[in-house]
Amino acid sequence: MAKFSVDNFNCNGKTTRIGSLSLQLQEYSIIEDLLFVMMGIEGKFIEKNWSEKSPGDRQGLEETYFSVDRTLDPSLKDLTERILPLATYYITIDSFVEKYSGFEYGFINHALCAAMRGLLKEYIVLITQLEHQFRSTPSFTLQKFWLYVHPTLHTMSNLHLLIMDINEASDAIDYSEILMVEDFHKNDTQQIKGGALLGILVDRMTTMSGDPDTKRLYMHLLSKSSQPYVTILHSWIHYGEIKDPYDEFMIQERKSVKKENLKEDFNDAYWEMRYTIREELIPPFLIPFKNKILLAGKYLNVVRECGIAIQEPQKQPIDDTVGKDDVDRTDINMSNDILIAMDGGRFVDNIESAYKCANRTLLDLLLKDQQLIDRLRSIKRYFFLDQSDFFTHFLDLASAELKKPSNQVSLTKLQSLLDIVLRNPSSVAYTDPFKEDVKVEMSTVGLVDQLLRIINVAGMVETTPKVTRNRMADNFLIRKEMGNESENDGYDEGTERPGYAASIAGSVASTLAGSVTSSFAGSVMGSSGKQTLTGIEALTLDYIVTFPLSLVISRKALTKYQLLFRHLLFLKHVEQLLCHTWTEHAKSFYWRRGSSHPSLETWKSRVFALRQRMLVFVQQFTYYVTSEVLEPQWRNLEANLSKVSTVDQVLQYHSDFLDTCLKECMLTNAKLLRIYSKLVYTCVLFSNYTEKFTKSLISQVDSTSNLSMDQQERTLRKFEDNFIYHIKLLIEALNFYSATETVQFLCLVVRLDYNLFYANQEGSGGNGIGGY
């Protein structure tokens, strides 16, 4: 082609319209313009235009387009318009690379921009080669120009579409959940990051898998972009460290959640909240492995927090089971190209080996180095009163101190007494290497009150289903109709209120003198805000646990142990009170001596019978808790811990063990708990009323006038009515909840009413039941 200068065709300083030139000059001029326009520079006959969106808008880089002079020859114009999108693509890609190469956009964006920059360099080289051809070859035409740039147009078009997808995905991101780094705001980094960016690349590659060139392009971009992500992943699964300054990784670290909080935090947030998965930032090819990736790093982080050096990955032993797990690799195997792009798929086995090694390391640390099972046996001995001869000795030594109000009890004295008992060579606990970790504490809240608060917070209070109007449901309704308790008793609306029982117990309690009975009432009924607890009611134990054992034996777990301990301790205490009542009856001359008054002897027999029923109830209930709930569940826990393969199984088995114990001991059901509290309250009142019964008996026997036992008869009848009513209600409730919660309740039903004595009391009017 002859070399011409367009400037030679200016007339009077005005640029000539390209249509006025000859066809040869038109072709020459448009090729010269295209060489500039392809680099984003406006030409003489090709103008740069913008859409309605302003160029300053974030999306402005997408809205640039070029228009050619309308007077251009139609055949040349058609070829030119086919080539012009290259200029738009170049400007879009160049703007994307320039903007998102900034440090604040993260390593993955940097890697993607670097890969795109390499492609743009090849694009510029192509332009240079075209210009050389244009300047040196006279036969160079627009048709050849189109032939040379056509393959590049396809590549640039795919890059442009990729950028469009990235921008659309960026607009849909909820940054309040993803951007958690301090001093970073949405307006600073309105761009998709990390694993989400890799996900878009994988989706594009999968969608365009039918086009070999396009697939090869996206494989190249994925390979380059994923390198920083794989580096972060390697650091996490092999060292338990997150080197992610721009919040691009799928695992998020909350540094505010510290292991020191495990000793005080009831919610046990460290293990669950310290490291969490950000679903939006998981690349599709890592979804099947997300849990193993999370756990591998968490396990190693715990080991590192203990001050144990992490082995180098190449030195870590790998067993023969790598790659033989039960993970579904369907999403990985469906495209070998993804594996090829991602380090040949070696990252899959790296994840497997790292997970197995981390799990084995932490499991050995807990079970062998930290002696977890021996620790749990030690806790069982103290909190479940297993082989508790030492504790009986402790209660005998501390009896005077435990009778005081809880706020006047000396914890130092109690702790010293406990230490003396535990160090006694005749005690079972003498050989326990962890006995120094047991501490005495005083609770500020009554047991039932504490349990009801926990149940209410957990949302476990439910109204009784009204679909079937069985006898138990009718009893609940009768109780609501027969009386109302105080509105400030801590019970929610919609739950049963034992007004009838409360009125009976209140009338009995009003006739008693002394603070002991009042304090018992406060503790059992949960009115800790109104009554002062005594030492025995507030007594509980604590256990010192260090990290990493605190992951398993956390403050939440210890609180559950304490609830079970207080439950058992109070049952033992009520049993002791009733046994003391039996002793008083056996020692007293007036109770043992016969009388010539049949009515007095009948009254005494009823007192003996009621005392025995209460004692049998407490003993059977205690046996149920210890021998049919705690011990079997403990055996199951030991069996499970002996064959665990992961740390999370240890946590789950231990948590399930405590939850099952609480549930089967009726400590998670508000209705059963309230019925039970009324029963033991009645037993305590009866035991403390024995002295008054004895004084009335002595006065009646020594009196020369006619016997008058009306007052004591009414009091005894109230005790009988209250006890019979509530134990029947408890049996009905246990039968009902055995179908909805646990069949274990049926074992307690059989123990409480093995001969159907209470079941046959319905409608009876004799024996002081008051026609119940």
Secondary structure by P-SEA (a helix, b strand, c coil): ccccccccccccccccccccccaaaaaaaaaaaaaaaaaccccccbbbbbcccccccccccccbbbbccccccaaaaaaaaaaaaaaaaaaaaaaaaaacccccccaaaaaaaaaaaaaaaaaaaaaaaaaaaaaccccccaaaaaaaaaaaaaaaaaaaaaaaaaaaaaaaccccccccccccccccccccccaaaaaaaaaaaaaacccaaaaaaaaaaaaaaaaaaaaaaaaaaccccccccccccccccccccccccccccccccccccccccccccccccccccaaaaaaaaaaaaaaaaacccccccccccccccccccccccccccccaaaaaaacccaaaaaaaaaaaaaaaaaaaaaacccaaaaaaaaaaacccccccaaaaaaaaaaccccccccccccaaaaaaaaaaaaaccccccccccccccbbbbbbcccaaaaaaaaaaaaccccccccccccaaaaaaaaaaaacccccccccccccccaaaaaaaaaaaaaacccaaaaaaaaaaaccccccccccccccbbbbbbcccccccccaaaaaaaaaaaaaaaaaaaaaaaaaaaaaaaaaccccccccccaaaaaaaaaaaaaaaaaaaaaaaaaaaaccccaaaaaaaaaaaaaccccaaaaaaaaaaaaaaaaaaaccccaaaaaaaaaaaaaaaaaaaaaaaaaaaaaaaaaccccccaaaaaaaaaaaaaaaaaaaaaaaaaaaaaccccccaaaaaaaaacccccccccccccccccccc
